Amino acid sequence: MNNNFFKNIESKTGVNMKDILELANSLQNANFKDEKTVRSVIRRVSQIAGKSVPKQTEDKIVQSIVKDGKQLDFNTLSNMINKK
């Protein structure tokens, strides 16, 4: 992809594209049936986004993904993290 594209996204979101790409690479072979893995991903996304995730919200996300089989994608995580 074009370097200007990433710089534009970084300037609009404040999120470092290197962090996003590293996270995406780490997700490729991750086991999302493993609670520890899912919690790690939630914490990493939270860190990148600069938003804390309360324990109760983290627990709901983990249950939704691990126990209920909900698909894990950035939109799903973002929506769950941003829910009030």
N, CA, C and O atoms as a GROMACS GRO file, in nm:
protein
  336
    1MET      N    1   0.083  -0.118   0.000
    1MET     CA    2   0.000   0.000   0.000
    1MET      C    3   0.087   0.125   0.000
    1MET      O    4   0.206   0.121   0.034
    2ASN      N    5   0.028   0.231  -0.038
    2ASN     CA    6   0.091   0.361  -0.049
    2ASN      C    7   0.124   0.417   0.090
    2ASN      O    8   0.039   0.415   0.179
    3ASN      N    9   0.246   0.467   0.107
    3ASN     CA   10   0.289   0.523   0.235
    3ASN      C   11   0.204   0.644   0.274
    3ASN      O   12   0.176   0.663   0.392
    4ASN      N   13   0.162   0.724   0.176
    4ASN     CA   14   0.076   0.840   0.205
    4ASN      C   15  -0.058   0.796   0.260
    4ASN      O   16  -0.117   0.864   0.344
    5PHE      N   17  -0.107   0.682   0.213
    5PHE     CA   18  -0.232   0.627   0.263
    5PHE      C   19  -0.223   0.602   0.414
    5PHE      O   20  -0.311   0.642   0.489
    6PHE      N   21  -0.114   0.536   0.456
    6PHE     CA   22  -0.095   0.507   0.598
    6PHE      C   23  -0.075   0.635   0.679
    6PHE      O   24  -0.128   0.647   0.789
    7LYS      N   25   0.000   0.729   0.626
    7LYS     CA   26   0.022   0.855   0.697
    7LYS      C   27  -0.109   0.931   0.715
    7LYS      O   28  -0.132   0.993   0.818
    8ASN      N   29  -0.195   0.925   0.614
    8ASN     CA   30  -0.326   0.989   0.622
    8ASN      C   31  -0.411   0.925   0.732
    8ASN      O   32  -0.474   0.995   0.811
    9ILE      N   33  -0.411   0.793   0.737
    9ILE     CA   34  -0.487   0.722   0.842
    9ILE      C   35  -0.430   0.756   0.980
    9ILE      O   36  -0.506   0.782   1.073
   10GLU      N   37  -0.298   0.755   0.992
   10GLU     CA   38  -0.234   0.788   1.120
   10GLU      C   39  -0.272   0.928   1.166
   10GLU      O   40  -0.303   0.948   1.283
   11SER      N   41  -0.271   1.024   1.074
   11SER     CA   42  -0.302   1.162   1.114
   11SER      C   43  -0.448   1.177   1.154
   11SER      O   44  -0.480   1.257   1.242
   12LYS      N   45  -0.538   1.101   1.091
   12LYS     CA   46  -0.680   1.111   1.123
   12LYS      C   47  -0.718   1.036   1.250
   12LYS      O   48  -0.807   1.078   1.324
   13THR      N   49  -0.650   0.924   1.275
   13THR     CA   50  -0.689   0.840   1.389
   13THR      C   51  -0.595   0.850   1.508
   13THR      O   52  -0.635   0.820   1.621
   14GLY      N   53  -0.472   0.891   1.483
   14GLY     CA   54  -0.373   0.893   1.590
   14GLY      C   55  -0.320   0.754   1.622
   14GLY      O   56  -0.248   0.736   1.720
   15VAL      N   57  -0.353   0.657   1.538
   15VAL     CA   58  -0.310   0.519   1.559
   15VAL      C   59  -0.194   0.489   1.465
   15VAL      O   60  -0.201   0.515   1.345
   16ASN      N   61  -0.087   0.435   1.521
   16ASN     CA   62   0.031   0.401   1.444
   16ASN      C   63   0.003   0.279   1.358
   16ASN      O   64  -0.036   0.174   1.409
   17MET      N   65   0.022   0.292   1.228
   17MET     CA   66  -0.006   0.182   1.136
   17MET      C   67   0.085   0.062   1.161
   17MET      O   68   0.044  -0.052   1.136
   18LYS      N   69   0.205   0.085   1.208
   18LYS     CA   70   0.295  -0.026   1.240
   18LYS      C   71   0.231  -0.115   1.347
   18LYS      O   72   0.236  -0.238   1.339
   19ASP      N   73   0.170  -0.051   1.448
   19ASP     CA   74   0.103  -0.127   1.554
   19ASP      C   75  -0.014  -0.208   1.498
   19ASP      O   76  -0.034  -0.324   1.536
   20ILE      N   77  -0.091  -0.147   1.410
   20ILE     CA   78  -0.205  -0.216   1.350
   20ILE      C   79  -0.160  -0.336   1.267
   20ILE      O   80  -0.218  -0.444   1.275
   21LEU      N   81  -0.056  -0.316   1.187
   21LEU     CA   82  -0.007  -0.425   1.102
   21LEU      C   83   0.051  -0.538   1.186
   21LEU      O   84   0.033  -0.655   1.153
   22GLU      N   85   0.121  -0.504   1.295
   22GLU     CA   86   0.174  -0.608   1.385
   22GLU      C   87   0.060  -0.686   1.449
   22GLU      O   88   0.067  -0.809   1.460
   23LEU      N   89  -0.044  -0.615   1.491
   23LEU     CA   90  -0.160  -0.682   1.551
   23LEU      C   91  -0.226  -0.774   1.448
   23LEU      O   92  -0.258  -0.889   1.478
   24ALA      N   93  -0.246  -0.723   1.328
   24ALA     CA   94  -0.309  -0.804   1.223
   24ALA      C   95  -0.228  -0.930   1.195
   24ALA      O   96  -0.285  -1.038   1.178
   25ASN      N   97  -0.097  -0.918   1.190
   25ASN     CA   98  -0.012  -1.036   1.167
   25ASN      C   99  -0.024  -1.136   1.280
   25ASN      O  100  -0.024  -1.257   1.257
   26SER      N  101  -0.034  -1.087   1.403
   26SER     CA  102  -0.042  -1.177   1.518
   26SER      C  103  -0.177  -1.250   1.523
   26SER      O  104  -0.187  -1.355   1.585
   27LEU      N  105  -0.278  -1.195   1.458
   27LEU     CA  106  -0.411  -1.255   1.461
   27LEU      C  107  -0.429  -1.368   1.360
   27LEU      O  108  -0.522  -1.448   1.372
   28GLN      N  109  -0.342  -1.375   1.262
   28GLN     CA  110  -0.362  -1.469   1.151
   28GLN      C  111  -0.375  -1.614   1.196
   28GLN      O  112  -0.460  -1.686   1.143
   29ASN      N  113  -0.295  -1.659   1.288
   29ASN     CA  114  -0.302  -1.799   1.332
   29ASN      C  115  -0.342  -1.813   1.479
   29ASN      O  116  -0.316  -1.915   1.541
   30ALA      N  117  -0.404  -1.709   1.532
   30ALA     CA  118  -0.442  -1.711   1.674
   30ALA      C  119  -0.560  -1.804   1.697
   30ALA      O  120  -0.647  -1.819   1.611
   31ASN      N  121  -0.562  -1.866   1.814
   31ASN     CA  122  -0.671  -1.956   1.854
   31ASN      C  123  -0.774  -1.877   1.934
   31ASN      O  124  -0.753  -1.848   2.052
   32PHE      N  125  -0.884  -1.841   1.870
   32PHE     CA  126  -0.985  -1.759   1.936
   32PHE      C  127  -1.084  -1.840   2.019
   32PHE      O  128  -1.184  -1.787   2.066
   33LYS      N  129  -1.055  -1.967   2.036
   33LYS     CA  130  -1.131  -2.049   2.131
   33LYS      C  131  -1.059  -2.051   2.266
   33LYS      O  132  -1.110  -2.105   2.364
   34ASP      N  133  -0.940  -1.991   2.269
   34ASP     CA  134  -0.859  -1.985   2.391
   34ASP      C  135  -0.882  -1.851   2.460
   34ASP      O  136  -0.853  -1.745   2.404
   35GLU      N  137  -0.933  -1.856   2.583
   35GLU     CA  138  -0.967  -1.735   2.657
   35GLU      C  139  -0.846  -1.643   2.675
   35GLU      O  140  -0.859  -1.521   2.661
   36LYS      N  141  -0.731  -1.700   2.705
   36LYS     CA  142  -0.610  -1.620   2.727
   36LYS      C  143  -0.573  -1.542   2.601
   36LYS      O  144  -0.534  -1.425   2.608
   37THR      N  145  -0.584  -1.606   2.486
   37THR     CA  146  -0.553  -1.541   2.358
   37THR      C  147  -0.650  -1.426   2.333
   37THR      O  148  -0.608  -1.317   2.294
   38VAL      N  149  -0.778  -1.450   2.355
   38VAL     CA  150  -0.879  -1.347   2.331
   38VAL      C  151  -0.857  -1.228   2.424
   38VAL      O  152  -0.866  -1.113   2.380
   39ARG      N  153  -0.828  -1.255   2.550
   39ARG     CA  154  -0.802  -1.144   2.644
   39ARG      C  155  -0.679  -1.064   2.601
   39ARG      O  156  -0.677  -0.942   2.611
   40SER      N  157  -0.578  -1.133   2.553
   40SER     CA  158  -0.458  -1.066   2.505
   40SER      C  159  -0.489  -0.974   2.387
   40SER      O  160  -0.440  -0.861   2.381
   41VAL      N  161  -0.570  -1.021   2.294
   41VAL     CA  162  -0.609  -0.940   2.178
   41VAL      C  163  -0.689  -0.818   2.223
   41VAL      O  164  -0.665  -0.708   2.176
   42ILE      N  165  -0.784  -0.838   2.313
   42ILE     CA  166  -0.865  -0.727   2.362
   42ILE      C  167  -0.776  -0.621   2.426
   42ILE      O  168  -0.793  -0.501   2.401
   43ARG      N  169  -0.682  -0.664   2.508
   43ARG     CA  170  -0.592  -0.568   2.574
   43ARG      C  171  -0.504  -0.495   2.475
   43ARG      O  172  -0.477  -0.376   2.490
   44ARG      N  173  -0.458  -0.566   2.372
   44ARG     CA  174  -0.373  -0.503   2.270
   44ARG      C  175  -0.452  -0.400   2.190
   44ARG      O  176  -0.403  -0.290   2.165
   45VAL      N  177  -0.574  -0.435   2.150
   45VAL     CA  178  -0.659  -0.340   2.076
   45VAL      C  179  -0.689  -0.219   2.164
   45VAL      O  180  -0.686  -0.105   2.116
   46SER      N  181  -0.718  -0.244   2.289
   46SER     CA  182  -0.743  -0.135   2.384
   46SER      C  183  -0.623  -0.042   2.395
   46SER      O  184  -0.638   0.080   2.395
   47GLN      N  185  -0.505  -0.101   2.404
   47GLN     CA  186  -0.382  -0.024   2.415
   47GLN      C  187  -0.360   0.060   2.289
   47GLN      O  188  -0.327   0.178   2.298
   48ILE      N  189  -0.377   0.000   2.174
   48ILE     CA  190  -0.357   0.071   2.048
   48ILE      C  191  -0.458   0.186   2.035
   48ILE      O  192  -0.424   0.295   1.989
   49ALA      N  193  -0.582   0.160   2.075
   49ALA     CA  194  -0.688   0.260   2.064
   49ALA      C  195  -0.678   0.367   2.172
   49ALA      O  196  -0.742   0.472   2.161
   50GLY      N  197  -0.598   0.341   2.275
   50GLY     CA  198  -0.586   0.438   2.384
   50GLY      C  199  -0.711   0.446   2.470
   50GLY      O  200  -0.740   0.550   2.528
   51LYS      N  201  -0.784   0.335   2.477
   51LYS     CA  202  -0.906   0.328   2.558
   51LYS      C  203  -0.896   0.213   2.656
   51LYS      O  204  -0.857   0.102   2.619
   52SER      N  205  -0.931   0.240   2.779
   52SER     CA  206  -0.930   0.131   2.875
   52SER      C  207  -1.060   0.052   2.861
   52SER      O  208  -1.165   0.106   2.825
   53VAL      N  209  -1.051  -0.076   2.889
   53VAL     CA  210  -1.168  -0.164   2.883
   53VAL      C  211  -1.191  -0.217   3.023
   53VAL      O  212  -1.107  -0.288   3.078
   54PRO      N  213  -1.305  -0.182   3.083
   54PRO     CA  214  -1.335  -0.233   3.216
   54PRO      C  215  -1.339  -0.386   3.217
   54PRO      O  216  -1.373  -0.448   3.116
   55LYS      N  217  -1.305  -0.445   3.329
   55LYS     CA  218  -1.302  -0.591   3.344
   55LYS      C  219  -1.434  -0.654   3.303
   55LYS      O  220  -1.436  -0.758   3.236
   56GLN      N  221  -1.544  -0.593   3.342
   56GLN     CA  222  -1.677  -0.647   3.310
   56GLN      C  223  -1.698  -0.650   3.158
   56GLN      O  224  -1.752  -0.747   3.105
   57THR      N  225  -1.656  -0.545   3.090
   57THR     CA  226  -1.670  -0.540   2.944
   57THR      C  227  -1.579  -0.644   2.879
   57THR      O  228  -1.620  -0.712   2.785
   58GLU      N  229  -1.457  -0.656   2.930
   58GLU     CA  230  -1.364  -0.757   2.878
   58GLU      C  231  -1.424  -0.896   2.893
   58GLU      O  232  -1.418  -0.978   2.801
   59ASP      N  233  -1.483  -0.924   3.010
   59ASP     CA  234  -1.545  -1.054   3.034
   59ASP      C  235  -1.658  -1.082   2.934
   59ASP      O  236  -1.671  -1.194   2.885
   60LYS      N  237  -1.739  -0.979   2.904
   60LYS     CA  238  -1.849  -0.996   2.809
   60LYS      C  239  -1.796  -1.024   2.668
   60LYS      O  240  -1.850  -1.109   2.597
   61ILE      N  241  -1.691  -0.954   2.630
   61ILE     CA  242  -1.631  -0.976   2.498
   61ILE      C  243  -1.576  -1.118   2.489
   61ILE      O  244  -1.598  -1.187   2.390
   62VAL      N  245  -1.504  -1.159   2.594
   62VAL     CA  246  -1.446  -1.294   2.595
   62VAL      C  247  -1.557  -1.399   2.585
   62VAL      O  248  -1.546  -1.493   2.506
   63GLN      N  249  -1.662  -1.383   2.663
   63GLN     CA  250  -1.772  -1.480   2.658
   63GLN      C  251  -1.834  -1.483   2.519
   63GLN      O  252  -1.863  -1.590   2.465
   64SER      N  253  -1.853  -1.366   2.462
   64SER     CA  254  -1.914  -1.357   2.330
   64SER      C  255  -1.833  -1.430   2.224
   64SER      O  256  -1.889  -1.495   2.136
   65ILE      N  257  -1.702  -1.421   2.234
   65ILE     CA  258  -1.614  -1.482   2.132
   65ILE      C  259  -1.586  -1.628   2.163
   65ILE      O  260  -1.601  -1.714   2.076
   66VAL      N  261  -1.544  -1.657   2.286
   66VAL     CA  262  -1.501  -1.793   2.322
   66VAL      C  263  -1.620  -1.887   2.339
   66VAL      O  264  -1.621  -1.997   2.284
   67LYS      N  265  -1.718  -1.844   2.415
   67LYS     CA  266  -1.827  -1.935   2.449
   67LYS      C  267  -1.941  -1.931   2.348
   67LYS      O  268  -2.002  -2.034   2.318
   68ASP      N  269  -1.971  -1.812   2.295
   68ASP     CA  270  -2.084  -1.798   2.202
   68ASP      C  271  -2.042  -1.812   2.056
   68ASP      O  272  -2.128  -1.819   1.968
   69GLY      N  273  -1.912  -1.816   2.031
   69GLY     CA  274  -1.862  -1.836   1.895
   69GLY      C  275  -1.874  -1.717   1.803
   69GLY      O  276  -1.866  -1.732   1.681
   70LYS      N  277  -1.892  -1.598   1.859
   70LYS     CA  278  -1.902  -1.478   1.776
   70LYS      C  279  -1.771  -1.454   1.703
   70LYS      O  280  -1.663  -1.476   1.758
   71GLN      N  281  -1.779  -1.410   1.578
   71GLN     CA  282  -1.660  -1.382   1.498
   71GLN      C  283  -1.585  -1.264   1.557
   71GLN      O  284  -1.645  -1.166   1.603
   72LEU      N  285  -1.454  -1.273   1.554
   72LEU     CA  286  -1.370  -1.164   1.604
   72LEU      C  287  -1.319  -1.084   1.486
   72LEU      O  288  -1.247  -1.136   1.400
   73ASP      N  289  -1.356  -0.959   1.482
   73ASP     CA  290  -1.301  -0.867   1.383
   73ASP      C  291  -1.291  -0.730   1.450
   73ASP      O  292  -1.343  -0.709   1.560
   74PHE      N  293  -1.224  -0.639   1.384
   74PHE     CA  294  -1.200  -0.509   1.447
   74PHE      C  295  -1.330  -0.433   1.472
   74PHE      O  296  -1.341  -0.364   1.573
   75ASN      N  297  -1.428  -0.444   1.383
   75ASN     CA  298  -1.555  -0.376   1.404
   75ASN      C  299  -1.627  -0.431   1.526
   75ASN      O  300  -1.683  -0.355   1.605
   76THR      N  301  -1.627  -0.562   1.541
   76THR     CA  302  -1.691  -0.623   1.658
   76THR      C  303  -1.625  -0.575   1.786
   76THR      O  304  -1.694  -0.534   1.879
   77LEU      N  305  -1.492  -0.582   1.791
   77LEU     CA  306  -1.421  -0.536   1.910
   77LEU      C  307  -1.445  -0.388   1.936
   77LEU      O  308  -1.470  -0.348   2.049
   78SER      N  309  -1.438  -0.308   1.833
   78SER     CA  310  -1.459  -0.164   1.847
   78SER      C  311  -1.598  -0.135   1.903
   78SER      O  312  -1.613  -0.054   1.994
   79ASN      N  313  -1.699  -0.201   1.848
   79ASN     CA  314  -1.836  -0.180   1.896
   79ASN      C  315  -1.850  -0.222   2.041
   79ASN      O  316  -1.916  -0.153   2.119
   80MET      N  317  -1.791  -0.334   2.078
   80MET     CA  318  -1.801  -0.382   2.216
   80MET      C  319  -1.725  -0.290   2.312
   80MET      O  320  -1.773  -0.263   2.423
   81ILE      N  321  -1.609  -0.243   2.271
   81ILE     CA  322  -1.530  -0.155   2.357
   81ILE      C  323  -1.600  -0.021   2.375
   81ILE      O  324  -1.594   0.037   2.484
   82ASN      N  325  -1.665   0.028   2.272
   82ASN     CA  326  -1.728   0.159   2.277
   82ASN      C  327  -1.867   0.158   2.337
   82ASN      O  328  -1.924   0.265   2.362
   83LYS      N  329  -1.925   0.040   2.362
   83LYS     CA  330  -2.057   0.033   2.424
   83LYS      C  331  -2.049   0.092   2.563
   83LYS      O  332  -1.951   0.074   2.636
   84LYS      N  333  -2.152   0.163   2.598
   84LYS     CA  334  -2.158   0.224   2.732
   84LYS      C  335  -2.231   0.132   2.826
   84LYS      O  336  -2.248   0.164   2.944
   0.00000   0.00000   0.00000
